[in-house]
Amino acid sequence: MQKYAHFNGLTIPLLLLLPQLAITVVFFYWPASQAVWQSFLLQDAFGISTEFVWFENYRDLFSKPEYYKALINTGIFSVFVALLSLSLALLFAVMADRAIRGAEIYKTLLIWPYAVAPAIAGVLWIFMFDPSLGMLARGLQSLGVNWNPRLNGNDAMTLVILAATWKQISYNFLFFLAGLQSIPRSVIEAAVIDGARPMRRFWTIVFPLLSPTTFFLLVVNLVYVFFDTFGIIDTVSGGGPSGATETLVYKVYSDGKGGTNLGGSAAQSVILLAMVIAMTAFQFRFIERKVNY
């Protein structure tokens, strides 16, 4: 029998919610409101001289081809990172879920990259693929591949995608493995008795039952590629060469800190937040319909 807590008034429930509400207001709503207000201002680098310019920062932003280039880079980067990290994590989870010797060791090794900070992950991949120091880069060059992420934009984008994917696989792997272990074995055994082959069992039984986990990870990975990959991009390529790896979140930083364009940087952050909210709402509105709970 389940027991439910009953409160005689609203005082205790509000006190229990107050810490979380305070954290949300202080660390999300207040900074977001400040960014919206700052996006309507024209300020100098020190914030001494301030002028209210309405939507001038937004109009100036959409008149620059560099912003559209960053938008395209973000789309390419987010699609490849999300697809690769989700598909590889699902593959590893299916393999690790099998009853094989040393499975616990494999699971532990696959989880380890999640504990690595994004900046450290970027440095590790630089050491491996640096054209002058990296062993893997030298291997590519010995095979005739002209690998140079310092000068070639496509190579730099590839390196950033690989580093960001490697960092996120562990997180996706944990949830996929938990989802696989929650599937009743009786359902799989019934499919085996009916003569269903492994691939058919996966696509008709296992994957549909994983749809809640997949949908959750799709939303989380969207937030990850738009915001949490800043450290990787900053350490691996710094947005270069020639802006080839400059995403929207990195452009917010570079224009605000390096370009001292505080109002334009705030406008970019507002647009980026609106884009993520819109895409998340779209996923919940349309994609969630295909989720089997």
Residue frames relative to the residue before (quaternion, step in Angstrom):
aa qw qx qy qz dx dy dz
M 1.0000 0.0000 0.0000 0.0000 0.00 0.00 0.00
Q 0.3323 -0.7513 0.5380 0.1889 3.57 -0.83 0.97
K 0.2378 -0.7662 0.5852 0.1176 3.52 -1.05 0.85
Y 0.1734 -0.7911 0.5834 0.0612 3.54 -0.89 0.97
A 0.4269 -0.6894 0.5248 0.2591 3.55 -1.10 0.74
H 0.1329 -0.7833 0.6056 0.0450 3.55 -0.95 0.92
F 0.1528 -0.7843 0.5979 0.0635 3.57 -0.90 0.96
N 0.4485 -0.7079 0.4845 0.2511 3.55 -0.99 0.88
G 0.8022 0.1056 -0.0522 0.5853 3.58 1.18 -0.47
L 0.6250 -0.5533 0.4063 0.3716 3.55 -1.32 -0.19
T 0.4696 0.7122 -0.4359 0.2867 3.60 1.22 -0.22
I 0.7113 0.4554 -0.2668 0.4642 3.59 0.73 -1.05
P 0.6567 0.4922 -0.3424 0.4575 3.68 0.83 -0.77
L 0.6575 0.5048 -0.3142 0.4627 3.60 1.00 -0.78
L 0.6393 0.5136 -0.3250 0.4710 3.58 1.05 -0.75
L 0.6498 0.5068 -0.3199 0.4675 3.59 1.05 -0.69
L 0.7000 0.4505 -0.2653 0.4865 3.58 1.08 -0.68
L 0.5186 0.6987 -0.3949 0.2948 3.56 1.18 -0.52
P 0.6611 0.4987 -0.3514 0.4368 3.71 0.80 -0.76
Q 0.6790 0.4745 -0.3000 0.4731 3.59 0.89 -0.85
L 0.6450 0.5104 -0.3241 0.4673 3.59 0.98 -0.79
A 0.6455 0.5204 -0.3243 0.4554 3.59 1.00 -0.79
I 0.6476 0.5099 -0.3179 0.4686 3.59 0.96 -0.83
T 0.6588 0.5161 -0.3083 0.4524 3.59 0.95 -0.89
V 0.6783 0.4915 -0.2926 0.4612 3.56 0.94 -0.91
V 0.7076 0.4800 -0.2712 0.4420 3.58 0.85 -1.00
F 0.8060 0.3193 -0.1442 0.4770 3.58 0.84 -0.98
F 0.7513 0.3243 -0.2356 0.5242 3.63 1.19 -0.04
Y 0.7683 0.3867 -0.2336 0.4534 3.58 0.45 -1.19
W 0.6656 0.5000 -0.3201 0.4523 3.59 0.94 -0.79
P 0.6761 0.4535 -0.3186 0.4856 3.67 0.82 -0.79
A 0.6358 0.5284 -0.3390 0.4491 3.60 1.02 -0.75
S 0.6618 0.4933 -0.3117 0.4706 3.58 0.95 -0.81
Q 0.6327 0.5211 -0.3301 0.4682 3.59 1.08 -0.71
A 0.6385 0.5197 -0.3250 0.4654 3.59 1.04 -0.75
V 0.6375 0.5193 -0.3278 0.4652 3.59 0.98 -0.80
W 0.6705 0.4904 -0.3003 0.4689 3.58 0.92 -0.90
Q 0.6793 0.5003 -0.2945 0.4490 3.59 0.92 -0.88
S 0.6040 0.5772 -0.3610 0.4145 3.58 1.14 -0.54
F 0.6729 0.4611 -0.2959 0.4971 3.59 1.25 -0.28
L 0.6468 0.5225 -0.3077 0.4626 3.58 1.29 0.07
L 0.2440 -0.7089 0.6390 0.1722 3.51 -1.31 0.49
Q 0.0175 0.8315 -0.5479 0.0899 3.56 -0.40 1.29
D 0.4589 -0.6299 0.5339 0.3280 3.52 -1.27 0.38
A 0.7464 -0.4301 0.2668 0.4320 3.57 -1.29 0.12
F 0.7427 0.3962 -0.2168 0.4943 3.61 1.10 -0.62
G 0.4812 -0.6962 0.4214 0.3257 3.61 1.25 0.03
I 0.4262 0.7118 -0.4641 0.3103 3.61 1.21 0.37
S 0.7647 0.2730 -0.1431 0.5659 3.55 0.89 -0.99
T 0.0164 0.8133 -0.5770 0.0733 3.58 -0.64 1.14
E 0.0073 -0.7889 0.6139 -0.0290 3.55 -0.98 0.93
F 0.3706 -0.7241 0.5410 0.2134 3.57 -0.90 0.96
V 0.0453 -0.8460 0.5296 -0.0415 3.59 -0.47 1.23
W 0.4617 -0.6941 0.4368 0.3382 3.60 1.23 0.27
F 0.8201 -0.2455 0.1883 0.4814 3.63 -0.80 -1.00
E 0.2911 0.7921 -0.4963 0.2036 3.60 1.20 0.37
N 0.6383 0.5295 -0.3299 0.4509 3.61 1.01 -0.79
Y 0.6568 0.4998 -0.3070 0.4738 3.58 1.03 -0.77
R 0.6576 0.4987 -0.3151 0.4685 3.60 0.94 -0.83
D 0.6568 0.4997 -0.3113 0.4711 3.57 0.98 -0.81
L 0.6312 0.5493 -0.3313 0.4360 3.57 1.05 -0.75
F 0.7353 0.4236 -0.2377 0.4726 3.59 0.83 -0.94
S 0.6102 0.5303 -0.3631 0.4632 3.59 1.25 0.01
K 0.6281 0.5371 -0.3322 0.4546 3.59 1.26 -0.12
P 0.4117 -0.7150 0.5015 0.2605 3.62 -0.79 0.93
E 0.5558 0.6138 -0.3987 0.3942 3.61 1.15 -0.43
Y 0.6376 0.5319 -0.3333 0.4466 3.57 1.07 -0.71
Y 0.6582 0.4939 -0.3106 0.4759 3.58 0.99 -0.78
K 0.6076 0.5351 -0.3499 0.4713 3.57 1.12 -0.62
A 0.6523 0.4941 -0.3112 0.4833 3.59 0.98 -0.80
L 0.6218 0.5391 -0.3375 0.4570 3.58 1.08 -0.68
I 0.6573 0.4897 -0.3041 0.4854 3.59 0.99 -0.83
N 0.6335 0.5281 -0.3279 0.4608 3.58 0.98 -0.83
T 0.6494 0.5179 -0.3146 0.4595 3.57 0.99 -0.82
G 0.6489 0.5158 -0.3217 0.4576 3.58 0.98 -0.80
I 0.6663 0.4882 -0.3008 0.4767 3.59 0.89 -0.92
F 0.6706 0.5167 -0.2886 0.4472 3.55 0.88 -0.98
S 0.7022 0.4788 -0.2790 0.4469 3.59 0.82 -0.97
V 0.6487 0.5190 -0.3272 0.4503 3.60 0.96 -0.80
F 0.7011 0.4662 -0.2791 0.4617 3.59 0.80 -0.97
V 0.6697 0.4946 -0.3150 0.4556 3.61 0.89 -0.85
A 0.6711 0.4981 -0.3079 0.4547 3.59 0.89 -0.89
L 0.6844 0.4838 -0.2922 0.4606 3.59 0.85 -0.94
L 0.6934 0.4759 -0.2906 0.4564 3.59 0.83 -0.93
S 0.6923 0.4809 -0.2971 0.4485 3.59 0.81 -0.93
L 0.6726 0.4843 -0.3042 0.4697 3.61 0.97 -0.76
S 0.6949 0.4772 -0.2905 0.4528 3.59 0.84 -0.94
L 0.6786 0.4723 -0.3014 0.4749 3.61 0.91 -0.84
A 0.6394 0.5182 -0.3329 0.4603 3.59 0.99 -0.75
L 0.6447 0.5068 -0.3238 0.4720 3.60 1.00 -0.76
L 0.6371 0.5221 -0.3250 0.4647 3.58 1.00 -0.80
F 0.6805 0.4805 -0.2910 0.4706 3.58 0.87 -0.91
A 0.6441 0.5226 -0.3274 0.4526 3.59 1.02 -0.75
V 0.6430 0.5074 -0.3236 0.4736 3.59 1.00 -0.79
M 0.6637 0.4956 -0.3062 0.4692 3.59 0.97 -0.81
A 0.6995 0.4731 -0.2725 0.4612 3.60 0.93 -0.89
D 0.6244 0.5577 -0.3421 0.4267 3.58 1.17 -0.47
R 0.5519 0.6147 -0.3961 0.4008 3.57 1.24 -0.21
A 0.5062 -0.6399 0.4893 0.3081 3.56 -1.20 0.56
I 0.2559 0.7575 -0.5511 0.2388 3.57 0.17 1.32
R 0.5928 -0.5772 0.4267 0.3652 3.55 -1.22 0.47
G 0.8181 0.2120 -0.1851 0.5015 3.55 -0.93 0.94
A 0.2943 0.7853 -0.5056 0.2027 3.60 1.16 0.38
E 0.6359 0.5398 -0.3370 0.4367 3.59 1.02 -0.76
I 0.6222 0.5287 -0.3418 0.4653 3.59 1.07 -0.67
Y 0.6460 0.5150 -0.3195 0.4642 3.58 0.96 -0.85
K 0.6556 0.5146 -0.3158 0.4535 3.58 0.93 -0.88
T 0.6527 0.5138 -0.3169 0.4578 3.58 0.95 -0.83
L 0.6683 0.5005 -0.3011 0.4606 3.58 0.92 -0.88
L 0.6673 0.4984 -0.3041 0.4625 3.58 1.04 -0.72
I 0.6569 0.5110 -0.3102 0.4595 3.59 1.16 -0.51
W 0.5430 0.6825 -0.3807 0.3073 3.58 1.07 -0.70
P 0.6592 0.5273 -0.3575 0.3995 3.70 0.75 -0.80
Y 0.5721 0.6008 -0.3932 0.3965 3.62 1.13 -0.46
A 0.6605 0.5144 -0.3044 0.4544 3.59 1.16 -0.58
V 0.5734 0.5883 -0.3782 0.4268 3.60 1.26 -0.17
A 0.4617 -0.6773 0.5017 0.2763 3.57 -0.91 0.94
P 0.6187 -0.5755 0.3707 0.3856 3.64 -1.03 0.64
A 0.6574 0.5049 -0.3254 0.4549 3.60 0.94 -0.80
I 0.6446 0.5080 -0.3177 0.4748 3.59 1.02 -0.79
A 0.6246 0.5314 -0.3378 0.4620 3.58 1.02 -0.77
G 0.6475 0.5157 -0.3203 0.4606 3.57 0.99 -0.77
V 0.6481 0.5123 -0.3180 0.4651 3.59 0.99 -0.81
L 0.6263 0.5427 -0.3401 0.4444 3.59 0.99 -0.79
W 0.7004 0.4576 -0.2760 0.4730 3.57 0.89 -0.88
I 0.5830 0.5453 -0.3791 0.4680 3.59 1.15 -0.46
F 0.6555 0.5132 -0.3159 0.4551 3.59 0.94 -0.87
M 0.6905 0.4708 -0.2903 0.4661 3.60 1.05 -0.63
F 0.8180 0.2620 -0.1004 0.5022 3.58 0.95 -0.86
D 0.3573 0.7096 -0.5273 0.3013 3.59 1.13 0.39
P 0.5085 -0.6979 0.4020 0.3046 3.65 -0.74 0.98
S 0.7505 0.3782 -0.2246 0.4932 3.62 1.12 -0.47
L 0.7797 0.3254 -0.1637 0.5092 3.61 1.13 -0.58
G 0.6526 0.5740 -0.3205 0.3768 3.59 1.01 -0.76
M 0.4677 -0.6873 0.4851 0.2711 3.54 -0.92 0.96
L 0.6681 0.4874 -0.3095 0.4694 3.58 0.96 -0.81
A 0.6196 0.5313 -0.3456 0.4630 3.59 1.07 -0.65
R 0.6460 0.5028 -0.3203 0.4767 3.58 1.01 -0.76
G 0.6192 0.5387 -0.3402 0.4589 3.57 1.08 -0.68
L 0.6483 0.5039 -0.3162 0.4752 3.58 1.01 -0.80
Q 0.6629 0.5053 -0.3065 0.4597 3.56 0.97 -0.82
S 0.6372 0.5238 -0.3294 0.4595 3.59 1.08 -0.67
L 0.6667 0.4781 -0.2916 0.4919 3.57 1.25 -0.49
G 0.6101 -0.5866 0.3401 0.4100 3.57 1.28 0.09
V 0.5024 0.6320 -0.4325 0.4015 3.59 1.28 0.19
N 0.3114 -0.7587 0.5474 0.1668 3.57 -0.68 1.09
W 0.0549 0.8406 -0.5293 0.1012 3.55 0.44 1.30
N 0.2674 0.7485 -0.5742 0.1964 3.57 -0.69 1.07
P 0.1543 -0.8291 0.5319 0.0764 3.61 0.07 1.25
R 0.5530 0.6056 -0.4074 0.4018 3.59 1.18 -0.19
L 0.7898 0.2915 -0.1311 0.5235 3.57 1.08 -0.76
N 0.7216 0.4097 -0.2263 0.5101 3.59 1.12 -0.66
G 0.4092 -0.7448 0.4764 0.2256 3.56 -0.61 1.14
N 0.6440 0.5219 -0.3279 0.4532 3.59 1.00 -0.76
D 0.6442 0.5052 -0.3204 0.4765 3.58 1.02 -0.77
A 0.6484 0.5183 -0.3183 0.4579 3.58 0.99 -0.80
M 0.6564 0.4957 -0.3130 0.4749 3.59 0.96 -0.82
T 0.6279 0.5318 -0.3331 0.4603 3.58 1.02 -0.78
L 0.6667 0.5033 -0.3031 0.4586 3.57 0.92 -0.88
V 0.6559 0.5013 -0.3118 0.4703 3.58 0.95 -0.82
I 0.6403 0.5194 -0.3223 0.4652 3.60 0.98 -0.81
L 0.6633 0.5035 -0.3085 0.4598 3.60 0.91 -0.87
A 0.6670 0.4977 -0.3083 0.4608 3.59 0.92 -0.87
A 0.6780 0.4815 -0.2956 0.4702 3.60 0.90 -0.88
T 0.6329 0.5240 -0.3278 0.4663 3.59 1.04 -0.73
W 0.6503 0.5221 -0.3117 0.4553 3.58 0.90 -0.92
K 0.6601 0.5177 -0.3053 0.4507 3.58 1.00 -0.83
Q 0.7466 0.4291 -0.2234 0.4566 3.61 0.97 -0.80
I 0.5037 0.6763 -0.4297 0.3229 3.61 1.14 -0.42
S 0.6435 0.5490 -0.3330 0.4168 3.61 0.90 -0.88
Y 0.6510 0.5155 -0.3154 0.4593 3.58 0.93 -0.88
N 0.6817 0.4721 -0.2865 0.4799 3.57 0.87 -0.94
F 0.6186 0.5628 -0.3378 0.4319 3.57 1.04 -0.78
L 0.6358 0.5433 -0.3348 0.4341 3.60 0.91 -0.85
F 0.7172 0.4444 -0.2606 0.4693 3.57 0.84 -0.97
F 0.6367 0.5099 -0.3404 0.4678 3.60 0.98 -0.71
L 0.6535 0.5072 -0.3194 0.4623 3.59 0.96 -0.81
A 0.6438 0.5048 -0.3206 0.4773 3.58 1.00 -0.78
G 0.6518 0.5107 -0.3161 0.4630 3.58 1.03 -0.77
L 0.6448 0.5150 -0.3203 0.4652 3.59 1.00 -0.77
Q 0.6936 0.4792 -0.2819 0.4581 3.58 0.94 -0.83
S 0.6461 0.5126 -0.3260 0.4620 3.59 1.21 -0.31
I 0.5321 0.6139 -0.4155 0.4090 3.61 1.26 -0.17
P 0.4729 -0.6865 0.4621 0.3025 3.63 -0.73 0.96
R 0.4602 -0.6970 0.4814 0.2660 3.56 -0.84 0.98
S 0.5720 0.6076 -0.3831 0.3961 3.57 1.14 -0.55
V 0.6216 0.5378 -0.3434 0.4544 3.59 1.09 -0.68
I 0.6604 0.4914 -0.3034 0.4799 3.59 0.96 -0.86
E 0.6606 0.5117 -0.3132 0.4512 3.57 0.93 -0.87
A 0.6276 0.5275 -0.3382 0.4621 3.59 1.05 -0.71
A 0.6474 0.5052 -0.3184 0.4736 3.58 1.03 -0.75
V 0.6236 0.5286 -0.3382 0.4662 3.59 1.06 -0.72
I 0.6486 0.5127 -0.3159 0.4655 3.58 0.96 -0.83
D 0.6717 0.4899 -0.2910 0.4734 3.59 1.08 -0.73
G 0.5563 -0.6531 0.3648 0.3618 3.59 1.28 -0.05
A 0.3873 0.7231 -0.4885 0.2974 3.60 1.22 0.35
R 0.4059 -0.7146 0.5187 0.2354 3.57 -0.89 0.94
P 0.7092 -0.4864 0.2884 0.4210 3.62 -1.19 0.43
M 0.6799 0.4834 -0.3073 0.4577 3.61 0.84 -0.88
R 0.6545 0.4991 -0.3143 0.4731 3.56 1.00 -0.77
R 0.6281 0.5263 -0.3358 0.4645 3.58 1.02 -0.75
F 0.6596 0.5176 -0.3222 0.4397 3.57 0.96 -0.83
W 0.7560 0.4180 -0.2320 0.4471 3.60 0.72 -1.03
T 0.7396 0.4074 -0.2358 0.4811 3.62 1.07 -0.57
I 0.7784 0.2937 -0.1577 0.5319 3.60 1.15 -0.50
V 0.7532 0.4247 -0.2388 0.4420 3.56 0.55 -1.19
F 0.7160 0.4634 -0.2760 0.4431 3.59 0.68 -1.05
P 0.6446 0.4906 -0.3562 0.4657 3.69 0.88 -0.65
L 0.6646 0.4873 -0.3136 0.4717 3.61 1.03 -0.69
L 0.6531 0.4884 -0.3077 0.4902 3.59 1.26 -0.33
S 0.4075 0.7571 -0.4504 0.2406 3.60 1.24 -0.09
P 0.6281 0.5059 -0.3787 0.4540 3.71 0.91 -0.57
T 0.6547 0.4987 -0.3089 0.4767 3.59 0.99 -0.83
T 0.6539 0.5163 -0.3127 0.4561 3.59 0.95 -0.86
F 0.6535 0.5074 -0.3165 0.4641 3.58 0.95 -0.81
F 0.6399 0.5189 -0.3225 0.4661 3.59 0.97 -0.84
L 0.6901 0.4749 -0.2828 0.4672 3.58 0.88 -0.92
L 0.5928 0.5639 -0.3674 0.4423 3.58 1.09 -0.59
V 0.6633 0.4846 -0.2973 0.4866 3.58 0.97 -0.84
V 0.6696 0.5039 -0.3005 0.4555 3.59 0.90 -0.92
N 0.6698 0.4962 -0.3023 0.4624 3.59 0.95 -0.83
L 0.5804 0.5633 -0.3720 0.4554 3.58 1.14 -0.55
V 0.6670 0.4779 -0.2929 0.4909 3.57 0.92 -0.90
Y 0.6336 0.5550 -0.3299 0.4263 3.57 1.00 -0.82
V 0.7257 0.4412 -0.2679 0.4550 3.60 0.72 -1.01
F 0.6831 0.4887 -0.3019 0.4510 3.60 1.08 -0.54
F 0.8138 0.2541 -0.1076 0.5114 3.58 1.04 -0.72
D 0.7782 0.4227 -0.2144 0.4121 3.60 0.64 -1.12
T 0.6075 0.5648 -0.3629 0.4246 3.61 1.20 -0.05
F 0.3608 0.7553 -0.4838 0.2554 3.59 1.24 0.14
G 0.6673 0.5200 -0.3068 0.4361 3.59 0.89 -0.93
I 0.6441 0.5186 -0.3205 0.4621 3.58 1.02 -0.78
I 0.6771 0.4855 -0.2966 0.4668 3.58 0.86 -0.94
D 0.6586 0.5290 -0.3163 0.4316 3.57 0.95 -0.85
T 0.7283 0.4204 -0.2481 0.4810 3.60 0.94 -0.82
V 0.6903 0.4898 -0.2927 0.4449 3.61 0.98 -0.75
S 0.8557 0.0498 0.0299 0.5142 3.59 0.66 -1.06
G 0.3172 -0.7584 0.5145 0.2438 3.60 1.13 -0.43
G 0.6806 -0.4896 0.2809 0.4671 3.58 1.16 0.56
G 0.6422 0.5416 -0.3185 0.4391 3.59 1.23 -0.24
P 0.6010 -0.0206 -0.7410 -0.2988 1.42 -2.46 -0.15
S 0.8453 0.0835 -0.1060 0.5170 3.56 -1.05 0.87
G 0.6997 -0.4968 0.2694 0.4371 3.59 0.98 0.86
A 0.3567 0.7674 -0.4778 0.2359 3.61 1.20 0.28
T 0.7735 0.2711 -0.1582 0.5506 3.62 1.13 -0.56
E 0.4154 0.7059 -0.4748 0.3219 3.59 1.18 0.40
T 0.1354 -0.7917 0.5940 0.0450 3.57 -0.50 1.21
L 0.7272 -0.4382 0.2919 0.4405 3.55 -1.28 0.11
V 0.6828 0.4797 -0.3066 0.4578 3.58 0.87 -0.88
Y 0.6606 0.4848 -0.3244 0.4726 3.60 1.02 -0.65
K 0.6221 0.5315 -0.3428 0.4614 3.60 1.08 -0.61
V 0.5743 0.5624 -0.3775 0.4597 3.59 1.11 -0.59
Y 0.6857 0.4781 -0.2722 0.4766 3.56 0.95 -0.92
S 0.7037 0.4841 -0.2861 0.4343 3.59 0.77 -1.00
D 0.6801 0.4723 -0.2981 0.4750 3.60 0.99 -0.77
G 0.6890 0.4849 -0.2878 0.4553 3.57 1.03 -0.76
K 0.7649 0.3546 -0.1922 0.5022 3.58 0.85 -0.97
G 0.7561 0.3827 -0.2164 0.4847 3.56 0.78 -1.01
G 0.7659 0.3685 -0.1940 0.4899 3.57 0.96 -0.85
T 0.3254 -0.7833 0.4658 0.2522 3.60 1.34 -0.11
N 0.4456 0.6499 -0.4808 0.3846 3.58 1.13 0.67
L 0.1349 -0.8521 0.5019 0.0619 3.56 0.33 1.27
G 0.6696 0.4994 -0.3061 0.4566 3.59 0.93 -0.83
G 0.6711 0.4843 -0.2984 0.4755 3.57 0.95 -0.83
S 0.6282 0.5262 -0.3314 0.4677 3.58 1.05 -0.72
A 0.6468 0.5063 -0.3159 0.4749 3.59 1.01 -0.80
A 0.6319 0.5257 -0.3302 0.4640 3.59 1.01 -0.77
Q 0.6448 0.5156 -0.3191 0.4654 3.58 1.00 -0.79
S 0.6560 0.5084 -0.3170 0.4589 3.59 0.97 -0.81
V 0.6297 0.5202 -0.3346 0.4700 3.59 1.06 -0.71
I 0.6580 0.4975 -0.3078 0.4742 3.59 0.93 -0.87
L 0.6471 0.5216 -0.3190 0.4555 3.58 0.96 -0.85
L 0.6556 0.4995 -0.3107 0.4735 3.58 0.95 -0.85
A 0.6492 0.5125 -0.3171 0.4640 3.59 0.97 -0.82
M 0.6362 0.5285 -0.3291 0.4556 3.60 1.01 -0.76
V 0.6710 0.4908 -0.3026 0.4661 3.59 0.89 -0.90
I 0.6461 0.5073 -0.3231 0.4700 3.59 0.96 -0.82
A 0.6583 0.5106 -0.3129 0.4560 3.60 0.95 -0.86
M 0.6872 0.4725 -0.2934 0.4673 3.61 0.89 -0.88
T 0.6267 0.5165 -0.3372 0.4763 3.59 1.07 -0.66
A 0.6472 0.5057 -0.3157 0.4752 3.59 0.98 -0.81
F 0.6260 0.5320 -0.3320 0.4634 3.58 1.04 -0.77
Q 0.6502 0.5140 -0.3183 0.4601 3.58 0.95 -0.82
F 0.6864 0.4681 -0.2870 0.4768 3.58 0.90 -0.87
R 0.6764 0.5087 -0.3002 0.4400 3.59 1.06 -0.70
F 0.8218 0.2517 -0.1009 0.5012 3.60 0.88 -0.91
I 0.7191 0.4474 -0.2768 0.4539 3.59 0.78 -0.95
E 0.6261 0.5642 -0.3533 0.4060 3.59 1.01 -0.72
R 0.5301 0.6404 -0.4101 0.3750 3.60 1.20 -0.38
K 0.7111 0.4530 -0.2453 0.4785 3.56 1.15 -0.68
V 0.5169 0.6356 -0.4132 0.3976 3.57 1.31 0.11
N 0.2302 -0.7741 0.5785 0.1150 3.56 -0.90 0.97
Y 0.1341 -0.8073 0.5728 0.0457 3.55 -0.39 1.27
